Amino acid sequence: MCQTLYLVFMFMFTFLVAVHCWNTAKLQARLSYLHPMLKLFLLSLVVEFFAVFLELIHYGSYPNNGVGVPALHTLGSVLSLVSRVLLILLLLLLAKGWTISRESLDRKWFVVGVLGAYLLLSVVRLVWEREEVDPKLIKLPSSLLAIDVVLALTFLAFAGWFVVEIVFFSYRKEENPHKKSLFLRLALLYVPWMLLYLATLFSSFALDPWVRERVHHVFTVGLAFLAQAALVFLFSPSRAEEYFSVAAPDVAQGFRGDENYAHL
């Protein structure tokens, strides 16, 4: 099942990467620079592509040797976590309106620090379960369940922050109709996505280990594809030119200054 799953998603992510690279090249040719938000998204997409590729190699060799390639399996899972954290960072920056309706960012290092801690804890939890926990156990150890609770609550905090910023601040204060439309689309697309991902996180408390891994694979790779595909659509050249500044932003200044992009 997992082999077929990752084979299908390998083709789907290959298509996404090709489309976004083509769109990015067209946009860069028009504007003579590559917007930092598009760079961040491209990085997240490419990292997820390699994660799916490594998982495909692992599960593709599983029928031949009965164990697959555990090192690639673990590396693929870690890359998937990295891609997801990059995606969350991108969504939080979009919700905040950075380089869309404002240039400055407040509490930026706090958000980056929390995301870094979230990624580190997720990787530790993954490696711990793969290396130390007997897969024959019916229930996960309480220590891992406690980490799952922390991760789920942290992601819930990210989701809450995303909703508050995009609905009550960015959308309401934005006057440009194109940028206002972006905030509305992001809210409509990614609030349900975050709720579905939360449901996947909490499923670890209810499912037996042999079922949990399959459900986790199906939902996480499926949700990752949906999230990336939506951004490929939103970041097409015609839309990106409307959403972002038409002048190359000073990224360092964007982390220091008080000016904004409202006049662009």
Buried (B, 14 or more C-beta within 10 A) or exposed (E): EBBEBBBBBBEBBEEBBEBBEEBBEBBBEEBEEBBBBBEBBBBBBBBBBBBBBBBBBBBBBBEEEEEBBEEBBBBBBBBBBBBBBBBBBBBBBBBBBBBBBBBBBEEBEEBEEBBEEBBEBBBEBBEBBEEEBEEEEEEBBEEBEEBBBBBBEBBBEBBEBBBEBBBEBBBEEBEBEEBBBBBBBBBEBBBEBBEBBBEBBEBBEEBEBEEBBEBBBBBBBBBBBBBBBBBBBBBBBEBBBBBBBEEEBEEEEBEEEEEBBBEB
